[in-house]
């Protein structure tokens, strides 16, 4: 006698999730695209547990399509990956897609995410964001914001000096950065409500802020250097690769090395792969890729610039191939960045594949 397996027992399910700051919306689809249910749940641990119980009621889950895996959906993504689920990163619908979907609402977006995962339109594996590379990302973000704020403070000081009263302007104009900061810090404004005192107070405040930000940036740089050196010593030893550029490449790759299935994928991730630009009788033309991770692309660009000055092999390549009018310089830079991505890929993969050392006991 042939046994009949109930439909519910063999049903495969795909879950799509539209993420927000305080709550998420999930929609479940079966393997034929039929809508099974909808759930709105909080982003707290209790809400995430509620989601897992709700999803398990529909059957075996094939995949989770999640929007914003690196922002609002980061905590949910980490929890699902740790539980062994297959998670796919889904791009948020553009305006044309919203018109096709019939409007804009959280359930509509969640269903669109589920259908993208079900149809195979997306195969992007999200970053786990739970290891040493995530540590690098936080430190580099703090360092970058401190450096930017430090630049803003210095620009404001220069702008105020230009319009300062005559005697103060003569005293401060022409000073270099460090000397200008020292001079502004040494100003001793009084309590009088005059223009001179107001300008002196403002300059001293900005100078003290600049020094504080400089100390922040130096501390973050020191910590970033220690982390990169411990994680990727061979990468940082390459010519032209510093702690910041190495961190940018590692952050782009993420903590889970299986996302990078080839050096070509890493080049595409960094926006360093050639994009065909063929038309008509022009069959051998490529252009720069303006996609990918722009921070990683900028890191490759800075490494190439350093090598063009201090690396004999790179200088020889540029000199031999550049046309007299230097019209192909952008093309050569693209070629050098593509070569650099190929050269650094195994070192990046080696670093993020290295087993994590256990934390030291206090």
JOZIJO-V737018 format. One line per field, one symbol per residue. burial: I if it has 24 or more other C-alpha atoms within 12 Angstrom, else O. Layout:
burial=???
This chain:
burial=OOOOOOOOOOIIIIIIIIIIOOIIIIIIIIIOIOIIIIIIIIIOOOOIOOIIOIIOOIIIIIIIIIIIIIOIIIIIIIIIIOOOIIIIIIIIIOOOOOOOOOOOOIIIIIIIIIIIIIOOOIOIIIIIIIIIIIIIIIIIIOIIOIIOOIOOIIOIIIOIIOOIOOOIIOOIIOOOOOOIIOIIIOIOOOOOOOOIOOIIIIIIIIIIIIIOIIOIIOOIIOIIIOIIIIIIIIIIOIIIIIIIIIIIIIIIIIIIIOIIOOIOIIIIIIIIIIOOOOOOOOOOOOOIIOOIIOIIIIIIIIIIIOIIOOOOOIOOOIOOOOOOOOOOOOIIIIIIIIIIIIOIIIIIIOIIIOOOOOOOOO
